[in-house]
Amino acid sequence: MSYPICFVSLGPGDPELITLKGLKKLRQADIIYCPATISKSGQLLSRAARIIEELGIGESAIRLFTLPMSKDRTEAWKVYDALYEEAASAWDEGKKVVIVAEGDAGFYSSIQYIYDKFRENRIEVERTAGIPAFIAAGALAGLHIVKQEEQIIVIPGTLTAEELSEKIKAGYVIVIMKLSQCVEAVHTCIRLHPEANFHYFENVGTGKEFYTSDRKQIQGKIFPYFSLMIIQ
């Protein structure tokens, strides 16, 4: 009997924010593939593996795959191709295979590449939903993120100050993911738009989570990789 390859969304970082369905899939898995990165000091880091271990799931099922942190995704696609071959082989042997992603596996997640590859090759897959970081951030700050007739847009941090300013003027609620890529654009718009509220978050769902809406504090921050902003 073959089982679908499961893509389990872990949520933003707090192990308690995984869904019951996702937890069940992890507990049933023979192999759990987790993304990892290598720090500048050469240390292997995996937030995903940490979440799984804190859920009481043994390390023996965890397999790490290392993703390069680069805007050039060529090397990342090579890693995913190798992961595809390994996971497909384990699935063919009748193993229960899970591949995990932080947040939601279908929301700004490059893991969708391998999900699509399985489907193209007629390997059965399924995906569990997860809580995106900006939803967890809204709960942390007690924000009513959108209300009544408001419209929301979620964008990556590749925009300019002019582009961000236009969206603020248009009245959108704006969520910026990958905030570290647009530090100057955000700082400029904080100065230009006193009418807007800027909500800054970093490391949501972890012991290092931080939130402020103080403009001076935000302008003094160096935005880390795991940061985001909600502008209202």
N, C-alpha and C positions, 0 to 999 in steps of 0.2 A: 504494500500500500504506500502510495506517495502522498505527502502532505504539501500544501502550498508553502512556498517560501514567504515568510512573514516579514514585513517591514513595520517595526514597532517604533512609534513616536514616544520619546521619553519625557517630553515636556521641557520646561526652561532650565531645570537644574535641581529643583527640590524633588527628591525621590517620592514624596507623598503626592506630587501632582501628576504622576502617571495614572492612566485610566486602569480600572480593574481588568478590562479586556487585555490591555497591553501587558499588565503584570502576569496574567494567566499565560499568555504566549511565552513570556520569558521563562516562567517556571517549567513549561513543558518542553523547552528547546533542548536539543542535543548540542547544538553549536550556536553561539551568539557572536556575530561579527560586530566589532565596535571601532569607530574611527578614533585615531590618535594623531598627535602631532609631536614633533621633536623640538624642544626648546633650544634657545641659543646656546645653552650650556650643555646640550646633548641629552637632556633628560626626556624620557618618553612620557607624554602626558595624555590622559584620556578622561575627560569629564564624563563621557558616556559610561565607561567601565566603572568609574566611581559610583555613579548613580545605581548601576546594577548591583554592585557589591553591597551598597547600603540597603538595598532591598532584600538582602539575605540570600542572594543567589551565588552559588559557589564559583570561584575563579576558574575551575576546571573547564567550564563550558565556553569561556570567553576567548575569542581570537581577535587580536588587534590588527587593524590595517592602517598604515601610516599615510596620511594625506599631506602633501606639501602645501605650505601656506604661501601661495603666489597667485597674482592676478592672471598669469599665464596658466591655463588649466590643462595644458598638454600632458604634464606629468601626472596630474590627478586622474585624467582619463585612462592612462596606462595602469594606475593602481586599481581603478574600477574594473578594467578589463580583466586583470588578474584575479580580482575578487569574484567577478562573475564566473570565471572558469572553476575556481575552487568551490564556490557555493553550489554551482550547478552539479559538480561532481559529487559533493556530499548529499545533495538532494536526490541524485540518481541512485545513491546507495541506500536510500530510504531514511536518511537522517531528517530530523525536524530542525530546519534552518531558520534562524532569525537574523535580520540585519537591522541595526538600530540607527536612529538619528535623533539629535536633540531638537527640542521644539516640536514641530510637526513635520513629518517626512515629505510632505508635499508643499511646504511653504518656504520659499527661498532655500531649498535643500538640493544640493547637487547629486544626492543619492538617487534622485528621480531618474538620472541617466541609466543606472543599472536596473532599476525597476522596469523601465521601458524596454531594455534589452532582453530581460526575461520574457516579457510579454511577446516581443517580436519573435522569439524563438519557442513560443508555445509552452513555456514553463509556467505553471500556475502560481500566481502571486496574490497576496492580499495585504492590505495596509490598515493599521489602526491609527485613529486620529489622536492628535496630541494638542496640548495647550501651547500656542505660540507665546514667545517671550513678552510681546507687547500686551497681551491679555493679562498675563501674570503681573506685569508692571502696573497696569491700571488698577488691579486689586491691591497691590502694595501701597499705592498712593491714595486709594479710595476715590479714584476718578470715575465719573460717569463719562466714558470716553466719547461716545456720540449720543445725542439725544434729539428727540423730535424729528425735525426735517434736516438735521445736519448731515453732511456727506464726509466720508473719510477716504483718504488715500494712503496707501502704504508704499513707500519708495525706498530704494537702496541709497546709500550715501554717496552717490556719484554725481549729484546735482550741484550746480553753481549757486552762488548767493542770489543771482538774478532770478534763476528758476525757482528757488525756494521762496523768495520774496513774492513772486507772482502768485504762488499757491496760497500763501498767507493772506494776501490781499483779496483773493477770490473767496475766502471764507471757509476753506476746507479745514477739517481736523486732519493733521498730518502726523503720520508715524514714519520715522526715519530709522531703518535698520542699517546695520553696518556703519554706525555713526562715525567711527574713527576715520573714515575716508573723506569726510566733509567738515573738518573742524573749523576752518576759516569761514566757510559759508554760513555755518551756524552762528559763529561769533559776530559776523557782520549783520545777520538778520536780527540778532538780539538787540543790537544797537539801533537798527532801523525801525523796529516794530515794538514800541512800548505798549501797544494795545493787545499784544498776543501773550499768552501764557506758555512758557517753555518748561516742560517737565523732563528732567534728565534722570536716566537710570543706568546703573552698571551692575553686572554680575547678578542679575535677578534670579531668585530661586536658589542662591547659595549663601553660605555663611558670610560672604563679603558683599552682599547686596547693598546698594546705596541709592538713595533718591533725594533729589532736591529740585526746587523750583526757584531757588534764589539765583538771580541773574549773575551776580558777582561770583558766586561759587562756581556756576557753570563755566563762566569765562576763564576761571582759573584752573579748570580741570584739563588734564590730558586724557582724551577719550580712549579707553582701552578697547580691545577687539570686541569684548562682550558688553557693549553699551548700546543704548537706543534712546530715542527722544519722541515725546508726544507733544505736539504744538496745538493749542486750542485758541 
